[in-house]
Amino acid sequence: MKIGLLSDTHGWIHPRLFEHFAGCDEIWHAGDIGNIETADTLAGFRPFKAVYGNVDNSLVRSVYKENLIFTVEEIRVWITHVGGTPGHYDRRVLTSIKDIHPDLFICGHSHIAKVMYDKKAGFLYVNPGAAGYNGFHKYMTAVRFQIDGKSIHDLEMIELGERGKVTL
């Protein structure tokens, strides 16, 4: 299963994302989608899983959940928007980490791309950064990776360029 992962689009989709996610089986979005049209566009391109973020309106929140917990292949995945970082998880998720036991924990919100294995929690932490045009991030980013059985591999950080500048 090949996954395209993004977050913090804030209602805007970089045109190169379609090229980068062309070979993906699914697209996952870690919140702050921005509007339902953005979600619908991505869902029309590939099967789409998403959570809502703090900037998402009631329509987006009526379609998507705050937390999405599911299994792909043999990997237990937890996607949420506000998750914090390893060693500094948001208190909202901290108490649930031990109960949920994810193999892969995905969040957005910070606009800072980060991938690391959290030895203490026992899972791969992924924040794809921000793919949107607006925000305080310097570069627009997304992630692409593969899941085979219990293996998460071929993880690539995709840099889409400087925020506010679109180059094709």
OpenMM code with the backbone's topology and positions (N, CA, C; nanometers):
from openmm import Vec3, app, unit

residues = "MET LYS ILE GLY LEU LEU SER ASP THR HIS GLY TRP ILE HIS PRO ARG LEU PHE GLU HIS PHE ALA GLY CYS ASP GLU ILE TRP HIS ALA GLY ASP ILE GLY ASN ILE GLU THR ALA ASP THR LEU ALA GLY PHE ARG PRO PHE LYS ALA VAL TYR GLY ASN VAL ASP ASN SER LEU VAL ARG SER VAL TYR LYS GLU ASN LEU ILE PHE THR VAL GLU GLU ILE ARG VAL TRP ILE THR HIS VAL GLY GLY THR PRO GLY HIS TYR ASP ARG ARG VAL LEU THR SER ILE LYS ASP ILE HIS PRO ASP LEU PHE ILE CYS GLY HIS SER HIS ILE ALA LYS VAL MET TYR ASP LYS LYS ALA GLY PHE LEU TYR VAL ASN PRO GLY ALA ALA GLY TYR ASN GLY PHE HIS LYS TYR MET THR ALA VAL ARG PHE GLN ILE ASP GLY LYS SER ILE HIS ASP LEU GLU MET ILE GLU LEU GLY GLU ARG GLY LYS VAL THR LEU".split()
positions = [
    Vec3(0.0856, -0.1176, 0.0000),
    Vec3(0.0000, 0.0000, 0.0000),
    Vec3(0.0896, 0.1231, 0.0000),
    Vec3(0.0738, 0.2079, -0.0989),
    Vec3(0.1515, 0.3312, -0.1085),
    Vec3(0.0625, 0.4479, -0.0645),
    Vec3(0.1146, 0.5294, 0.0274),
    Vec3(0.0379, 0.6359, 0.0904),
    Vec3(0.0978, 0.7728, 0.0579),
    Vec3(0.0121, 0.8677, 0.0243),
    Vec3(0.0483, 1.0089, 0.0149),
    Vec3(-0.0077, 1.0773, 0.1381),
    Vec3(0.0753, 1.1464, 0.2134),
    Vec3(0.0351, 1.2064, 0.3404),
    Vec3(0.0597, 1.3562, 0.3368),
    Vec3(-0.0408, 1.4325, 0.3816),
    Vec3(-0.0250, 1.5764, 0.3899),
    Vec3(-0.1049, 1.6307, 0.5071),
    Vec3(-0.0821, 1.7573, 0.5360),
    Vec3(-0.1521, 1.8240, 0.6441),
    Vec3(-0.1525, 1.9724, 0.6158),
    Vec3(-0.2390, 2.0433, 0.6847),
    Vec3(-0.2392, 2.1886, 0.6845),
    Vec3(-0.2396, 2.2484, 0.5436),
    Vec3(-0.3342, 2.2019, 0.4626),
    Vec3(-0.3512, 2.2598, 0.3290),
    Vec3(-0.4254, 2.3924, 0.3361),
    Vec3(-0.5060, 2.4113, 0.4388),
    Vec3(-0.5784, 2.5369, 0.4607),
    Vec3(-0.6562, 2.5810, 0.3370),
    Vec3(-0.7177, 2.4845, 0.2675),
    Vec3(-0.8037, 2.5162, 0.1542),
    Vec3(-0.7325, 2.5317, 0.0210),
    Vec3(-0.6072, 2.4893, 0.0139),
    Vec3(-0.5316, 2.5054, -0.1100),
    Vec3(-0.4501, 2.3796, -0.1362),
    Vec3(-0.4521, 2.3317, -0.2603),
    Vec3(-0.3776, 2.2120, -0.2983),
    Vec3(-0.2692, 2.2519, -0.3979),
    Vec3(-0.1454, 2.2222, -0.3637),
    Vec3(-0.0351, 2.2498, -0.4562),
    Vec3(-0.0539, 2.1633, -0.5800),
    Vec3(-0.0447, 2.2205, -0.6998),
    Vec3(-0.0693, 2.1427, -0.8214),
    Vec3(0.0248, 2.0228, -0.8395),
    Vec3(0.1462, 2.0309, -0.7857),
    Vec3(0.2410, 1.9192, -0.8004),
    Vec3(0.2070, 1.8002, -0.7116),
    Vec3(0.1179, 1.8191, -0.6132),
    Vec3(0.0801, 1.7061, -0.5284),
    Vec3(0.0178, 1.5931, -0.6103),
    Vec3(-0.0580, 1.6272, -0.7128),
    Vec3(-0.1208, 1.5243, -0.7956),
    Vec3(-0.0155, 1.4398, -0.8667),
    Vec3(0.0918, 1.5014, -0.9086),
    Vec3(0.2039, 1.4296, -0.9702),
    Vec3(0.2735, 1.3403, -0.8669),
    Vec3(0.3003, 1.3953, -0.7491),
    Vec3(0.3697, 1.3198, -0.6443),
    Vec3(0.2847, 1.2043, -0.5903),
    Vec3(0.1536, 1.2213, -0.5880),
    Vec3(0.0652, 1.1193, -0.5328),
    Vec3(0.0018, 1.0308, -0.6405),
    Vec3(0.0455, 1.0446, -0.7650),
    Vec3(-0.0145, 0.9680, -0.8758),
    Vec3(-0.0053, 0.8173, -0.8545),
    Vec3(0.1032, 0.7681, -0.7990),
    Vec3(0.1207, 0.6244, -0.7779),
    Vec3(0.0700, 0.5747, -0.6433),
    Vec3(0.0070, 0.6614, -0.5676),
    Vec3(-0.0390, 0.6240, -0.4337),
    Vec3(-0.1734, 0.5508, -0.4390),
    Vec3(-0.1904, 0.4597, -0.3453),
    Vec3(-0.3175, 0.3887, -0.3324),
    Vec3(-0.4192, 0.4708, -0.2542),
    Vec3(-0.3700, 0.5499, -0.1571),
    Vec3(-0.4571, 0.6339, -0.0751),
    Vec3(-0.3859, 0.7638, -0.0417),
    Vec3(-0.4664, 0.8660, -0.0093),
    Vec3(-0.4150, 0.9925, 0.0424),
    Vec3(-0.4710, 1.0087, 0.1830),
    Vec3(-0.3829, 1.0421, 0.2765),
    Vec3(-0.4220, 1.0681, 0.4152),
    Vec3(-0.3929, 1.2138, 0.4465),
    Vec3(-0.4844, 1.2783, 0.5178),
    Vec3(-0.4704, 1.4201, 0.5518),
    Vec3(-0.4829, 1.4355, 0.7034),
    Vec3(-0.3818, 1.4978, 0.7651),
    Vec3(-0.3769, 1.5117, 0.9113),
    Vec3(-0.4343, 1.6445, 0.9601),
    Vec3(-0.5383, 1.6928, 0.8971),
    Vec3(-0.6140, 1.8056, 0.9493),
    Vec3(-0.5758, 1.9427, 0.9000),
    Vec3(-0.6638, 2.0391, 0.9308),
    Vec3(-0.6617, 2.1733, 0.8739),
    Vec3(-0.6725, 2.1635, 0.7216),
    Vec3(-0.7737, 2.0906, 0.6803),
    Vec3(-0.8032, 2.0734, 0.5380),
    Vec3(-0.8370, 2.2097, 0.4781),
    Vec3(-0.9163, 2.2867, 0.5484),
    Vec3(-0.9489, 2.4214, 0.5052),
    Vec3(-1.0914, 2.4394, 0.4572),
    Vec3(-1.1400, 2.3444, 0.3797),
    Vec3(-1.2786, 2.3489, 0.3329),
    Vec3(-1.3149, 2.2131, 0.2727),
    Vec3(-1.4422, 2.1902, 0.2565),
    Vec3(-1.4886, 2.0608, 0.2065),
    Vec3(-1.4510, 2.0412, 0.0597),
    Vec3(-1.4379, 2.1489, -0.0163),
    Vec3(-1.3992, 2.1376, -0.1580),
    Vec3(-1.2585, 2.0783, -0.1719),
    Vec3(-1.1690, 2.1180, -0.0844),
    Vec3(-1.0326, 2.0621, -0.0866),
    Vec3(-1.0367, 1.9129, -0.0589),
    Vec3(-1.1132, 1.8735, 0.0421),
    Vec3(-1.1280, 1.7309, 0.0736),
    Vec3(-1.1898, 1.6558, -0.0439),
    Vec3(-1.2942, 1.7128, -0.1039),
    Vec3(-1.3615, 1.6473, -0.2162),
    Vec3(-1.2690, 1.6319, -0.3371),
    Vec3(-1.1857, 1.7314, -0.3620),
    Vec3(-1.0904, 1.7243, -0.4740),
    Vec3(-0.9910, 1.6112, -0.4513),
    Vec3(-0.9366, 1.6022, -0.3311),
    Vec3(-0.8408, 1.4954, -0.2998),
    Vec3(-0.9096, 1.3593, -0.3024),
    Vec3(-1.0316, 1.3522, -0.2501),
    Vec3(-1.1074, 1.2260, -0.2492),
    Vec3(-1.1455, 1.1829, -0.3903),
    Vec3(-1.1592, 1.2770, -0.4805),
    Vec3(-1.1886, 1.2443, -0.6199),
    Vec3(-1.0667, 1.1934, -0.6949),
    Vec3(-0.9497, 1.2201, -0.6408),
    Vec3(-0.8242, 1.1779, -0.7041),
    Vec3(-0.7813, 1.0382, -0.6591),
    Vec3(-0.7897, 1.0126, -0.5301),
    Vec3(-0.7518, 0.8840, -0.4711),
    Vec3(-0.8411, 0.8591, -0.3492),
    Vec3(-0.8552, 0.7329, -0.3081),
    Vec3(-0.9250, 0.7084, -0.1814),
    Vec3(-0.8613, 0.7949, -0.0720),
    Vec3(-0.9452, 0.8525, 0.0130),
    Vec3(-0.9031, 0.9607, 0.1018),
    Vec3(-0.9467, 0.9343, 0.2449),
    Vec3(-0.8517, 0.9472, 0.3369),
    Vec3(-0.8800, 0.9407, 0.4803),
    Vec3(-0.8313, 1.0717, 0.5403),
    Vec3(-0.9086, 1.1278, 0.6326),
    Vec3(-0.8693, 1.2564, 0.6905),
    Vec3(-0.9293, 1.2749, 0.8284),
    Vec3(-0.8682, 1.3672, 0.9019),
    Vec3(-0.9225, 1.4158, 1.0286),
    Vec3(-0.9384, 1.5668, 1.0151),
    Vec3(-1.0245, 1.6247, 1.0984),
    Vec3(-1.0364, 1.7702, 1.0946),
    Vec3(-0.9325, 1.8327, 1.1867),
    Vec3(-0.9021, 1.9590, 1.1578),
    Vec3(-0.8083, 2.0347, 1.2399),
    Vec3(-0.8750, 2.1552, 1.3010),
    Vec3(-0.7986, 2.2331, 1.3743),
    Vec3(-0.8531, 2.3461, 1.4490),
    Vec3(-0.9087, 2.4568, 1.3602),
    Vec3(-0.8671, 2.4690, 1.2335),
    Vec3(-0.9225, 2.5738, 1.1472),
    Vec3(-1.0419, 2.5250, 1.0648),
    Vec3(-1.0721, 2.3966, 1.0713),
    Vec3(-1.1792, 2.3421, 0.9884),
    Vec3(-1.3174, 2.3789, 1.0428),
    Vec3(-1.4079, 2.4113, 0.9504),
    Vec3(-1.5419, 2.4569, 0.9877),
    Vec3(-1.6340, 2.3393, 1.0209),
    Vec3(-1.7564, 2.3720, 1.0540),
    Vec3(-1.8528, 2.2695, 1.0970),
    Vec3(-1.8853, 2.1695, 0.9862),
    Vec3(-1.8822, 2.2113, 0.8609),
    Vec3(-1.9088, 2.1185, 0.7515),
    Vec3(-1.7988, 2.0124, 0.7427),
    Vec3(-1.6732, 2.0542, 0.7472),
    Vec3(-1.5609, 1.9589, 0.7457),
    Vec3(-1.5699, 1.8684, 0.8688),
    Vec3(-1.6015, 1.9257, 0.9843),
    Vec3(-1.6108, 1.8486, 1.1086),
    Vec3(-1.7282, 1.7507, 1.1061),
    Vec3(-1.8303, 1.7791, 1.0266),
    Vec3(-1.9442, 1.6865, 1.0175),
    Vec3(-1.9106, 1.5641, 0.9324),
    Vec3(-1.8090, 1.5754, 0.8484),
    Vec3(-1.7701, 1.4651, 0.7597),
    Vec3(-1.6515, 1.3870, 0.8165),
    Vec3(-1.5573, 1.4555, 0.8778),
    Vec3(-1.4342, 1.3933, 0.9270),
    Vec3(-1.4278, 1.3997, 1.0791),
    Vec3(-1.3580, 1.3031, 1.1377),
    Vec3(-1.3470, 1.2933, 1.2830),
    Vec3(-1.2212, 1.3646, 1.3331),
    Vec3(-1.2140, 1.3825, 1.4644),
    Vec3(-1.0950, 1.4400, 1.5270),
    Vec3(-0.9800, 1.3382, 1.5305),
    Vec3(-1.0130, 1.2121, 1.5495),
    Vec3(-0.9148, 1.1031, 1.5543),
    Vec3(-0.9591, 0.9943, 1.4581),
    Vec3(-0.8635, 0.9378, 1.3892),
    Vec3(-0.8907, 0.8258, 1.3001),
    Vec3(-0.7931, 0.7152, 1.3370),
    Vec3(-0.8479, 0.6019, 1.3798),
    Vec3(-0.7663, 0.4876, 1.4215),
    Vec3(-0.8103, 0.3694, 1.3373),
    Vec3(-0.7144, 0.3092, 1.2657),
    Vec3(-0.7464, 0.2004, 1.1739),
    Vec3(-0.6215, 0.1158, 1.1508),
    Vec3(-0.6398, 0.0026, 1.0860),
    Vec3(-0.5279, -0.0861, 1.0542),
    Vec3(-0.5144, -0.0983, 0.9029),
    Vec3(-0.3917, -0.0846, 0.8547),
    Vec3(-0.3570, -0.1046, 0.7137),
    Vec3(-0.2502, -0.2123, 0.7111),
    Vec3(-0.2751, -0.3156, 0.6306),
    Vec3(-0.1864, -0.4312, 0.6343),
    Vec3(-0.1813, -0.4790, 0.7802),
    Vec3(-0.0643, -0.4734, 0.8443),
    Vec3(-0.0530, -0.5115, 0.9856),
    Vec3(-0.0099, -0.3932, 1.0724),
    Vec3(-0.0318, -0.2732, 1.0226),
    Vec3(0.0090, -0.1511, 1.0921),
    Vec3(-0.1132, -0.0815, 1.1512),
    Vec3(-0.1094, -0.0580, 1.2820),
    Vec3(-0.2161, 0.0171, 1.3492),
    Vec3(-0.1801, 0.1651, 1.3396),
    Vec3(-0.2685, 0.2432, 1.2789),
    Vec3(-0.2443, 0.3842, 1.2491),
    Vec3(-0.3367, 0.4716, 1.3335),
    Vec3(-0.2811, 0.5798, 1.3853),
    Vec3(-0.3615, 0.6815, 1.4538),
    Vec3(-0.3271, 0.8151, 1.3895),
    Vec3(-0.4295, 0.8799, 1.3319),
    Vec3(-0.4134, 1.0131, 1.2745),
    Vec3(-0.4970, 1.1103, 1.3573),
    Vec3(-0.4345, 1.2210, 1.3968),
    Vec3(-0.5031, 1.3303, 1.4650),
    Vec3(-0.4347, 1.4588, 1.4217),
    Vec3(-0.4964, 1.5712, 1.4463),
    Vec3(-0.4338, 1.6961, 1.4024),
    Vec3(-0.3358, 1.7495, 1.5068),
    Vec3(-0.3831, 1.7746, 1.6273),
    Vec3(-0.2969, 1.8293, 1.7326),
    Vec3(-0.2434, 1.7126, 1.8146),
    Vec3(-0.1173, 1.6778, 1.7928),
    Vec3(-0.0595, 1.5632, 1.8617),
    Vec3(0.0653, 1.5932, 1.9408),
    Vec3(0.1298, 1.7052, 1.9115),
    Vec3(0.2564, 1.7346, 1.9775),
    Vec3(0.3719, 1.6658, 1.9086),
    Vec3(0.4806, 1.6451, 1.9826),
    Vec3(0.6001, 1.5797, 1.9290),
    Vec3(0.6521, 1.4790, 2.0308),
    Vec3(0.7345, 1.3841, 1.9861),
    Vec3(0.7895, 1.2871, 2.0806),
    Vec3(0.8551, 1.3565, 2.2008),
    Vec3(0.8156, 1.3087, 2.3182),
    Vec3(0.8638, 1.3678, 2.4426),
    Vec3(0.7808, 1.4869, 2.4873),
    Vec3(0.6977, 1.5394, 2.3978),
    Vec3(0.6143, 1.6565, 2.4272),
    Vec3(0.4771, 1.6417, 2.3626),
    Vec3(0.4161, 1.5248, 2.3812),
    Vec3(0.2848, 1.5026, 2.3213),
    Vec3(0.1806, 1.5903, 2.3885),
    Vec3(0.0818, 1.6307, 2.3104),
    Vec3(-0.0301, 1.7071, 2.3624),
    Vec3(-0.1020, 1.6226, 2.4675),
    Vec3(-0.1443, 1.6851, 2.5752),
    Vec3(-0.2078, 1.6095, 2.6846),
    Vec3(-0.3330, 1.5361, 2.6392),
    Vec3(-0.3973, 1.5857, 2.5339),
    Vec3(-0.5175, 1.5211, 2.4815),
    Vec3(-0.4876, 1.3810, 2.4269),
    Vec3(-0.3686, 1.3614, 2.3715),
    Vec3(-0.3341, 1.2304, 2.3164),
    Vec3(-0.2470, 1.1479, 2.4104),
    Vec3(-0.1758, 1.2144, 2.4987),
    Vec3(-0.0801, 1.1469, 2.5870),
    Vec3(-0.1437, 1.0327, 2.6661),
    Vec3(-0.2604, 1.0561, 2.7208),
    Vec3(-0.3250, 0.9528, 2.8014),
    Vec3(-0.3752, 0.8351, 2.7173),
    Vec3(-0.3993, 0.8582, 2.5878),
    Vec3(-0.4528, 0.7525, 2.5017),
    Vec3(-0.3452, 0.6707, 2.4300),
    Vec3(-0.2239, 0.7218, 2.4232),
    Vec3(-0.1174, 0.6525, 2.3491),
    Vec3(-0.0994, 0.5093, 2.3991),
    Vec3(-0.0977, 0.4894, 2.5296),
    Vec3(-0.0775, 0.3555, 2.5859),
    Vec3(-0.1966, 0.2646, 2.5587),
    Vec3(-0.3167, 0.3208, 2.5549),
    Vec3(-0.4366, 0.2400, 2.5290),
    Vec3(-0.4490, 0.2003, 2.3821),
    Vec3(-0.4137, 0.2919, 2.2931),
    Vec3(-0.4316, 0.2685, 2.1500),
    Vec3(-0.3179, 0.1850, 2.0907),
    Vec3(-0.1980, 0.1995, 2.1403),
    Vec3(-0.0793, 0.1264, 2.0929),
    Vec3(-0.0622, 0.1350, 1.9407),
    Vec3(-0.0516, 0.2558, 1.8855),
    Vec3(-0.0319, 0.2638, 1.7402),
    Vec3(0.1089, 0.2180, 1.7016),
    Vec3(0.1221, 0.1713, 1.5799),
    Vec3(0.2541, 0.1464, 1.5211),
    Vec3(0.3011, 0.2714, 1.4485),
    Vec3(0.2034, 0.3512, 1.4044),
    Vec3(0.2289, 0.4729, 1.3279),
    Vec3(0.1386, 0.5832, 1.3831),
    Vec3(0.2000, 0.6901, 1.4346),
    Vec3(0.1265, 0.8037, 1.4878),
    Vec3(0.1507, 0.9217, 1.3958),
    Vec3(0.0422, 0.9768, 1.3401),
    Vec3(0.0504, 1.0860, 1.2435),
    Vec3(-0.0255, 1.2059, 1.2983),
    Vec3(0.0370, 1.3229, 1.2913),
    Vec3(-0.0318, 1.4458, 1.3288),
    Vec3(0.0178, 1.5601, 1.2408),
    Vec3(-0.0495, 1.6727, 1.2519),
    Vec3(-0.0120, 1.7931, 1.1785),
    Vec3(0.0029, 1.9078, 1.2763),
    Vec3(-0.0580, 2.0207, 1.2441),
    Vec3(-0.0738, 2.1378, 1.3290),
    Vec3(0.0511, 2.2256, 1.3423),
    Vec3(0.1672, 2.1696, 1.3641),
    Vec3(0.2862, 2.2505, 1.3918),
    Vec3(0.3442, 2.3159, 1.2671),
    Vec3(0.3092, 2.2659, 1.1491),
    Vec3(0.3666, 2.3096, 1.0212),
    Vec3(0.5148, 2.2742, 1.0123),
    Vec3(0.5625, 2.1880, 1.0996),
    Vec3(0.7037, 2.1462, 1.1005),
    Vec3(0.7111, 1.9991, 1.0638),
    Vec3(0.7720, 1.9704, 0.9505),
    Vec3(0.7867, 1.8320, 0.9056),
    Vec3(0.8852, 1.7595, 0.9966),
    Vec3(0.8435, 1.6411, 1.0428),
    Vec3(0.9302, 1.5639, 1.1324),
    Vec3(0.8918, 1.4169, 1.1234),
    Vec3(0.9936, 1.3329, 1.1088),
    Vec3(0.9754, 1.1883, 1.1075),
    Vec3(1.0793, 1.1304, 1.2015),
    Vec3(1.0331, 1.0515, 1.2997),
    Vec3(1.1287, 0.9865, 1.3892),
    Vec3(1.0630, 0.8679, 1.4584),
    Vec3(1.1440, 0.7727, 1.4951),
    Vec3(1.0920, 0.6607, 1.5719),
    Vec3(1.0988, 0.6989, 1.7188),
    Vec3(0.9853, 0.6936, 1.7860),
    Vec3(0.9792, 0.7234, 1.9286),
    Vec3(0.9989, 0.5918, 2.0042),
    Vec3(1.1206, 0.5691, 2.0520),
    Vec3(1.1531, 0.4436, 2.1223),
    Vec3(1.0703, 0.4259, 2.2481),
    Vec3(1.0494, 0.5342, 2.3215),
    Vec3(0.9753, 0.5252, 2.4472),
    Vec3(0.8297, 0.4850, 2.4227),
    Vec3(0.7668, 0.5447, 2.3226),
    Vec3(0.6266, 0.5141, 2.2929),
    Vec3(0.6128, 0.3888, 2.2057),
    Vec3(0.7183, 0.3563, 2.1318),
    Vec3(0.7172, 0.2352, 2.0499),
    Vec3(0.6463, 0.2476, 1.9164),
    Vec3(0.6526, 0.3682, 1.8556),
    Vec3(0.5911, 0.3847, 1.7240),
    Vec3(0.6687, 0.4847, 1.6389),
    Vec3(0.6384, 0.4817, 1.5088),
    Vec3(0.6929, 0.5801, 1.4158),
    Vec3(0.6049, 0.7039, 1.4228),
    Vec3(0.6671, 0.8181, 1.4469),
    Vec3(0.5990, 0.9475, 1.4525),
    Vec3(0.6207, 1.0178, 1.3194),
    Vec3(0.5115, 1.0658, 1.2571),
    Vec3(0.5227, 1.1381, 1.1310),
    Vec3(0.4348, 1.2621, 1.1350),
    Vec3(0.4964, 1.3767, 1.1110),
    Vec3(0.4243, 1.5015, 1.0874),
    Vec3(0.4702, 1.5473, 0.9495),
    Vec3(0.3790, 1.5513, 0.8502),
    Vec3(0.4211, 1.5861, 0.7144),
    Vec3(0.4477, 1.7343, 0.6933),
    Vec3(0.4367, 1.8154, 0.7980),
    Vec3(0.4544, 1.9593, 0.7822),
    Vec3(0.3285, 2.0202, 0.7235),
    Vec3(0.3426, 2.1262, 0.6495),
    Vec3(0.2275, 2.1951, 0.5921),
    Vec3(0.2399, 2.2002, 0.4405),
    Vec3(0.1367, 2.1551, 0.3718),
    Vec3(0.1357, 2.1567, 0.2255),
    Vec3(0.0678, 2.2811, 0.1702),
    Vec3(0.0084, 2.3616, 0.2560),
    Vec3(-0.0680, 2.4773, 0.2116),
    Vec3(0.0150, 2.5994, 0.1789),
    Vec3(-0.0504, 2.6905, 0.1099),
    Vec3(0.0096, 2.8150, 0.0628),
    Vec3(0.0261, 2.9161, 0.1761),
    Vec3(-0.0641, 2.9096, 0.2744),
    Vec3(-0.0634, 3.0070, 0.3833),
    Vec3(-0.0171, 2.9428, 0.5134),
    Vec3(0.0442, 3.0243, 0.5979),
    Vec3(0.0884, 2.9769, 0.7279),
    Vec3(0.2241, 3.0348, 0.7617),
    Vec3(0.2829, 2.9844, 0.8677),
    Vec3(0.4117, 3.0368, 0.9135),
    Vec3(0.5286, 2.9472, 0.8742),
    Vec3(0.5021, 2.8383, 0.8010),
    Vec3(0.6085, 2.7497, 0.7571),
    Vec3(0.6886, 2.8144, 0.6437),
    Vec3(0.8143, 2.7779, 0.6327),
    Vec3(0.8980, 2.8336, 0.5258),
    Vec3(0.8806, 2.7551, 0.3964),
    Vec3(0.8701, 2.6219, 0.4063),
    Vec3(0.8564, 2.5370, 0.2880),
    Vec3(0.7294, 2.4535, 0.2970),
    Vec3(0.6661, 2.4327, 0.1832),
    Vec3(0.5494, 2.3455, 0.1739),
    Vec3(0.6000, 2.2025, 0.1592),
    Vec3(0.5470, 2.1112, 0.2405),
    Vec3(0.5954, 1.9737, 0.2406),
    Vec3(0.4802, 1.8738, 0.2460),
    Vec3(0.5119, 1.7522, 0.2066),
    Vec3(0.4218, 1.6374, 0.2161),
    Vec3(0.5113, 1.5144, 0.2298),
    Vec3(0.4500, 1.3986, 0.2497),
    Vec3(0.5260, 1.2744, 0.2689),
    Vec3(0.4632, 1.1653, 0.1843),
    Vec3(0.5475, 1.0763, 0.1390),
    Vec3(0.5016, 0.9579, 0.0659),
    Vec3(0.5750, 0.8378, 0.1243),
    Vec3(0.5023, 0.7262, 0.1455),
    Vec3(0.5656, 0.6072, 0.2009),
    Vec3(0.4866, 0.4833, 0.1624),
    Vec3(0.5429, 0.3690, 0.1969),
    Vec3(0.4797, 0.2419, 0.1659),
    Vec3(0.4624, 0.1593, 0.2914),
    Vec3(0.3546, 0.0811, 0.2947),
    Vec3(0.3296, -0.0138, 0.4022),
    Vec3(0.3131, -0.1508, 0.3402),
    Vec3(0.3933, -0.2454, 0.3865),
    Vec3(0.3840, -0.3853, 0.3452),
    Vec3(0.3867, -0.4703, 0.4709),
    Vec3(0.2754, -0.5331, 0.5029),
    Vec3(0.2694, -0.6139, 0.6240),
    Vec3(0.2963, -0.5294, 0.7460),
    Vec3(0.4037, -0.5622, 0.8199),
    Vec3(0.4430, -0.4873, 0.9390),
    Vec3(0.5501, -0.3827, 0.9074),
    Vec3(0.5825, -0.3661, 0.7807),
    Vec3(0.6924, -0.2788, 0.7399),
    Vec3(0.6421, -0.1455, 0.6838),
    Vec3(0.6988, -0.0362, 0.7356),
    Vec3(0.6792, 0.0974, 0.6798),
    Vec3(0.8125, 0.1346, 0.6169),
    Vec3(0.8119, 0.1595, 0.4870),
    Vec3(0.9410, 0.1820, 0.4201),
    Vec3(0.9272, 0.2805, 0.3040),
    Vec3(1.0401, 0.3104, 0.2435),
    Vec3(1.0490, 0.4040, 0.1302),
    Vec3(0.9833, 0.5381, 0.1622),
    Vec3(1.0029, 0.5854, 0.2838),
    Vec3(0.9449, 0.7118, 0.3257),
    Vec3(1.0226, 0.8269, 0.2623),
    Vec3(0.9502, 0.9148, 0.1960),
    Vec3(1.0118, 1.0290, 0.1282),
    Vec3(0.9467, 1.1577, 0.1756),
    Vec3(1.0287, 1.2551, 0.2110),
    Vec3(0.9794, 1.3883, 0.2409),
    Vec3(0.9786, 1.4638, 0.1079),
    Vec3(0.8655, 1.5190, 0.0724),
    Vec3(0.8500, 1.5917, -0.0537),
    Vec3(0.8488, 1.7407, -0.0225),
    Vec3(0.9409, 1.8129, -0.0808),
    Vec3(0.9432, 1.9577, -0.0647),
    Vec3(0.8815, 2.0195, -0.1892),
    Vec3(0.7759, 2.0969, -0.1689),
    Vec3(0.7005, 2.1551, -0.2800),
    Vec3(0.7438, 2.2975, -0.3128),
    Vec3(0.8382, 2.3504, -0.2372),
    Vec3(0.8878, 2.4861, -0.2616),
    Vec3(0.8563, 2.5781, -0.1444),
    Vec3(0.8990, 2.7020, -0.1593),
    Vec3(0.8770, 2.8005, -0.0545),
    Vec3(0.7287, 2.8341, -0.0426),
    Vec3(0.6855, 2.8523, 0.0807),
    Vec3(0.5480, 2.8920, 0.1051),
    Vec3(0.5216, 3.0239, 0.0325),
    Vec3(0.4077, 3.0293, -0.0330),
    Vec3(0.3690, 3.1517, -0.1032),
    Vec3(0.4237, 3.1628, -0.2437),
    Vec3(0.5052, 3.0658, -0.2852),
    Vec3(0.5596, 3.0658, -0.4209),
    Vec3(0.5279, 2.9312, -0.4844),
    Vec3(0.4697, 2.9342, -0.6021),
    Vec3(0.4360, 2.8102, -0.6702),
    Vec3(0.5222, 2.7973, -0.7944),
    Vec3(0.6042, 2.6924, -0.7951),
    Vec3(0.6831, 2.6592, -0.9136),
    Vec3(0.6392, 2.5216, -0.9611),
    Vec3(0.6179, 2.5109, -1.0883),
    Vec3(0.5711, 2.3828, -1.1437),
    Vec3(0.6822, 2.3066, -1.2100),
] * unit.nanometer
topology = app.Topology()
chain = topology.addChain("A")
for resn in residues:
    res = topology.addResidue(resn, chain)
    for name in ("N", "CA", "C"):
        topology.addAtom(name, app.Element.getBySymbol(name[0]), res)
